[in-house]
Amino acid sequence: MVLEKYYFHPTTLLLGLVSLCAISLLVLLYRHRSQFTGNNLPPGNVGYPVIGETYEFLSWGQKGYPEKFVSDRVNMHSSQVFKTSLIGEKTIFFCGTACNKFLFSNENKLVRFWFPSSFKKIFPSCNKTSAGEESNKMKTMLTNFLKLNALQRYFGIINQSTQSHFADCWENRNEVHALELAKSHTFKLAARLFVSLEDQADIEKLSKPFFLVNAGTISLPIDFPGTPLNKAIKAANLIRKDLCKMVKQRKVDLAEGNASPTQDMLSHMLLYCDDDGTYLKEFDIADKILGLLLAGFDTVSAALTFIVKYLGELPHIYDAVYKEQMEIVNSKAIGESLKWEDLQRMKYSWNVAQEVLRMTPPVQGNFREALTDFIFNGFTIPKGWKLYWSANFTHKSADCFPEPEKFDPSRFEGNGPAPYTYIPFGGGPRMCPGNEYTRVVILVFMHHLVKRFQWEKIFPSEKTIVVALPTPAKGLPIRLFHHHKSP
């Protein structure tokens, strides 16, 4: 009978547990929000602990309007600088031309490049140095490999690979999925240029896990079985294992004279050394090649896909591109190949491509980290906070581009857009070093595409969603109409 006084009714226990959980959640919420209070911080909402406003940020992309997350908050707070919580980080969005100029002009002064923790888990070599140091090292290596005279050396490979792609994958077909073929082409080309991989079976084996890697790069930093990050880490480990074998073999081939120092990015990395004479380790090279293959095919494939989309939707734009490209074709002898010099004659085609990149930038934006406390637009920006610039917001701003939803290649005639308004490749010292590579691949693709085909979209109102990259929801199936059989 003594025990009776310690007995609690189940309902009482349940209410007690619920109350305890509610109190714990309130405490957690208070602690979360208290991190975002301080003197003169920008306005903004910070969402829930850990998640913050990540769900809202991603969901607007999945709805097809990635710029809405930013524009809604800019309008709500009447400020182009606002605070939020994104992928578990205290984040401040910098929106618009003045913000872009400030961030790009203060690289390594007030701000530096920053990798999300999910990215660091997928690419472990990033953890050995700061994001800024790692980024600068990669930029130096890439700039040397992708500068114009180097690209000119590889132009024949790019042109031949593109010709083969259309001959093998587009000819003799009435319907194709443009997204799938663009990914196949750009990955095969990147594998050829970066690691001299040409065997189709090896290329397919290497390409399959890449989609999982990309999905995990901007996911929540939650590494549990089944999460996008966990799947990405496992996929990256599989790819890296194969790349490490290639690195070891290439070292042997270079030592024995069976490989050329200039044949691809892999040879370039093996022979690259820092100012102090330090060479990259095999694992680090494999990790960096993994990142380059990811960047070299995914962003470029998105650009090619939306070039197909807009040319299919806008007959007058297609006709003008076709006219320009056929002038190049008709100026050549029978069987004569496209030349490097021909790219300079594709001015209108490149204006069209730039307008595609404005309308649908493959990279939505990127992060920086505040190196010190500073003041911007009257707000205090604390040291250590993450800063995010948005290409989508700037590109869809009527202040930067009148009638922003109108497809208008003439925006790029003459001097083109004002500085810091057109930023598909970023800007300042951190501008993407692959911008010239992207231009060459796009123009060669457009040349071989329009001289062979016209096409129409099978789903005229197909939705565009943004997960990691902009993507047609159904893969952009198109119906082909052949001009003639091209060699």
N, C-alpha and C positions, 0 to 999 in steps of 0.2 A: 504493500500500500504506500510505502514511502516514495516509490517511483512515480506515483500518480502526479506529484507536484511538478515533475519534469516533463510531463506529457504535453505535446503541442498538437492541436488539431491540424490535419493536413492543409486546410484552407489557410490557417494562420501561417504555416510554413511557406506556402506558396506566395502569399502576400508579402511575407518578409523577404523572400528571394527576389520577387519582382521589384520591391522597393530598393533592395540593395543594388540590383542591376541598374535601376533608373538613376540612383545616386551616382554609381560608378560612371555611367554614361555622361551624366551632367558634369562630373568632375573632369572626365576626359575631354568633353567638348569645351569646357572652360579653359583648360590648359592649352588646348589646340588654338583657340581664338586669342588667348592672352599672348601667344607668340607673335601675333600680327598687330598688336597695339603698340603705340609708341608716339613720340612727338613728331607730328608733321608727316606721317606716312601717307602715301597716296590712298585715295578712297578705294573701296572694293569689298567684295564678299569672299569668304575663305572656305565655305562649304564645311564638310565633315572631316574628322580626323583621318589621316592617311590618304583618304580618297580625295579630299578637297573638292575642287570643281572639275576633276579629271573626266568624270562621266559626262558632264555637260559639254566639255571641250571636244571629246571624241564623238558624242552623239550628234552634234551639229555637222561634223564631217560625214558621218554615216547617213545623214539626211540629205547631203549634197550641198550644204551651205556652210563651209568651214569658217568663212569670214563673219558669220552671224554671232558666234561666241564673242568675238572681239567688238564688233560694231554695236551690239546690244549693250555692252558694258560701257563703251565709250559714250553712248547716248545717255545711259542711265546716270553715269557719274559726271557727265559734262567734262570729261578729261580724257586725253589720249595717253595718260599714264594711270594704270590702276593695278591694285594688288589682288592676288588670288593664291590658291594653293593648287599646285599641279604636280602629278606623279610623286606626291609626298614631299614636295619642296616649296618653301616660301618663294613665291614668284611675283615679279612685277612685269606687266606687259608694257612695252614701248611701241606705240602705234603711230604711224604716219611719217612724213618726210623728215621733220625736225628730229624725231626720235631716231630714225634710221641713221641720219647724219651724225648724231651724237655718239651712238654706239659704234658705228663703223670707224669714226675718227678717233675714238679713244681706246682702240684695241691695245692691250698690254700696257695701258696707262691707268685708266679707271676700271676697265673691264677686261675679261679674258674669256676665251672659248671654254665651254663647259660640257662635259659628257654626263648624261643621266646615269644613275647607278645601274639601271637595267643594261645600258650599253656597255658599261665597264665589266659586268658579269659575263656578257657574251664575248667581249674582246678583252681578255685579261692583260694583254700587253699595255693597255691604256693605264693600268694601275701602277706601272713601274715609274712613270714620270707624270708630271702634272698634265692636265688636258691641254694647256697652252703649249708646253714644250713638245708634247706628242703631236699636236696639230701643226706646229711650225716645222717639225722634222718631216712629217708627211708632205707638207706643202713644198718644201725644198726638193724632196725626191720627185714628187709628181711634176713640179714645174720643169725640172730638167728633162723628164721623160715625155711630157705632153706639150712642150713648147713647139712653136710652129715648124721649125726646121726638122724636129723629130717626127712630128705628125706627117710632114711631107714625105719622110722616108717610109712611113707605114701606109701611105695613101693607097698604094696598089693593093695591099692586103684588104683594106677597108672596102675598096671598090669591088674587088673580086669576090669577097665574102658576101657583099650585098647582092651582086648579080646572081650568085649561086643560090642565095636564099630565095629570091623571087622565082628562079627557074625550078627549084626543088619543091617549094611550099605554096606558091601562088598560081603558077601556070597550070593549065588543064583542070582548074577548079572553078566552080561557079559561085561557091560560097566559102568564106573563111571567117574565123574569129580573129579580128585584128590584134586584140590584146595578147592572146596566146602566141601569135606569130611574132609580134614585136618583142616579146620577152625571149622567145627562142633565138631570134636573130641577135639581139644585143648581148645576151649571155654568151652565145657562141663566139661573137666578135671579141668580147672582153676576155674570154678564155684564150683565144688565139693571140691577142696582143699582150696580155699580161703574163701568161705562162706557156705559150706556144702549144696549147692543147688543141688537137685537131680530130682525134678519134671520136666519132659520134657517140659511141657507147660510153666512153669516159666522160664526155661532156654532159650527157643525160644523167649519169650517176651523180655527178657533182652538182647539177642544177636543182634536182628535186628538193633537197633540204633547204634551199635558199629562201623559199617562201615562208617557212617557219621562222627562219632567222630574222627576216625583215619585220614580221608581225610582232616579234618580241622586243624590238629596239625601242619602241615608244610605249610599251605596256607598263602597267603598275609594277613597282619593284617587289613583286611577291613571287618567290621562288619555291612553289609547291608543285608536286606532280599534277600535271594537267593544265597548269596555267600557261599562258602564252610565253612568259619569260622562261619557264622551265623547259618548254618544248624548243625554244630558240637556243638555249644553252646546249641542249643535247644535240641538236642539229648542227650547231657550230662546231662542236667537238668532233663530230663525224667528218665534216668537211676539212677541218684543220688537220686531222690525222692523214688524210689523203694528200693534202698540200705539203705536209712535212716530208712525206716520201718524195714528192717532186723536188723539194728544196735540196734534200740530200743527194739526189741523183744529179741535179743541175751542178752542184758543187764539184762532183766528180767529172762531169762533162766539161766544165770550164777548165778544170785543172789539166785534163787530157787534150784540150783543144777541140773537143767535139761539140762545143756550143760557142756562140758568139756573145761577146760582152754587150752588144747593142740589140740582140734579137728580141728582147721583151722586157717587161717590168721586173720579172724574177731575176734575170741576170743583172739588171741595173741595181736592184736592192742588195744582191749578194756582194757586189763590188763597191757599194756605197759605204763610206766611213765618215764619222764625225770629224770635227776639227782636231780632236785629240787622238785621231787614228783608230777609234773604236768601230768595229764592224758589228752589224746587226746579228743577233743570234737566230738560229734556225726557226725556233718556235715563234719569235717575234716577227720574222719575215712571213711565215705562214699565216699568222694572225692579221698582219697588215694586208696581205694579198686577199684574204677572206673579205676584209672590209672594202678593198678596192673593187673586187668582183661584184660585191653587193651594190656599191655606189655606181659602178660602171655599167650595170645592166638595168637596174630597177628604175632609176630616175630617167635614164635615156629612153627606156621602153615606154614609160608613161608619156614622155614628150611625143614619141612616134605615134602612139595610139591616138592621142588627141589631135595630132595633125591629120590622121586619117578621118577622125570624127568631123572636124570642122570643114575639111575639103569635101567630104561627102554631103555636108549640110548646105554648103554655100557654093552653088554652081559658078557664079561670077568670079569668085576667088579661085576656084579650081581652074577655070578657063584661062585666067591670067597667068597662073603658075605653069599650066600646060604649054601655053604659048612661049614663055621664057625658056622652058626646058627643051622644047622642040627646036627652038632656034639654035641651041647648042648641039643637039643631035644632028640637025641638017647641015651644020657647018663642018661636020667630020666626014672623013672618007669611010667607006663601008668597012665595018669591022673595027674601026678605030675606037679605042677605049676612052672613057672619061679621064681627064687630066686634072692635076692639082690647080692649074691656072683657070679651069672652067668654073671653079667655085666663085671666083671674083665676078662672074657674069650672072650669078644667081641672086641679085640684089632684092628683087621683089619676093622671091621664094623665101629668103631669109627674113624679110619683113613679116611675111605671113607666119613663119615659124616663131618669131619673137612675139607676135600677137597671141599665138597659141600659148606660149609660156607665160604671157601676162594673164590671160583668161584662166588658165589652169596650171599654175606653177607646180612642178613635181615636188619641190620641197616647200612645205607650208610656212616654215619659219625656222628659227633655231635659238639656242640658248647661249647666254653669256653669264658670267658671274662677276659680281661687284668685288673689286680688289680692295676697296676702302670705302668708308662713308663718303658720300658726296651729295650735292644738291642738284636737282634737275627740275625745271619748271616749277620751282618753289617747294618741291617735295624732298624729303630726306630719303635717300636710297641707302639702306644699311649694308655694311660689308658682309659678304657671304651670301646675300640674297641672290636668287637666280633671276635673270632678265630675259625676256623672250620678245623677239621681233617677229612680225607677221607679214609675210609677202602677200598673202591673200587680202589682208585689210588694205594695204597700200595700193595694190593693183585694182581693187574694186572701189577705191575712193574717187568720187567725182571731183575732188579738189586736185587730184593728181592726173586723172584721165577722164575728161568730159565724156558723158554717156558711157560709163564703164562697162555696161553689159553689151554694148555694140562691138561687133568684130570689125576692127578697122586697122589694116596694116599700114595705112598712111601715117599713123602715129610715129612710125620709126623712120620716116623720110627726113632728109636734112640733118639737123643736129639731134633729132630724136627726143625722147622724153627728158624732162628736167632731171638733174642729178638726184639720186636717192629715192626716185619714184619707181623705177623699174629694177627689181631686185630678185629675179629668179635664181641668180647665182650668189646672192649675198652682196657684200660690198666691202670696201676698205682692204686692209691687209689680209683679211680672212675670206676674200672672194674665192669661190670655188676654182681650183686650178684646172678643173676639167672642162671649163667653159668652151675652149677652142675645140677640144675633142668632141664635145657634144655638137657643136656647130657643124663640124665636118661630117659626122655620122648622120645627122639630120638631113643635110643637103644632098648627100649621096643617096640616102634612102628616098627622099622626095623625087630625085631625078629618075631613078629606076621604077618608082611606083607610078608616077603619072604618065610616063611615056608608054607604059604597058596597059594601064587600066583607067576606066572610070568605075564608079561604084555607087551604091545606095545603101543606106542603113536599113537593116531588116526591121529594127524596132526604132521608128523615127523619134519617139519620145523617151528613149532609154535614159535612165537616171544615172548621174555621176555621183559616186560616193567617195569619201576620203577615209581611209583607215590609216595606213602609214603613208600611202600615196594616193592620188586621185585615180579612180578606177571606174570604167563603165560597168554598171551593175550586172549586165549579162555578157560581158566580155567583148562588146562591140562586134557582133556578127554583121557582115556586109555581103551584099550580092555584087559580084564582079561582072564587068562588061569589058571584054578584051578589045583593045585598039587593033592589035595585030600581034603576031608572034615575034617577039624580040629575041635577038641572039643572046 
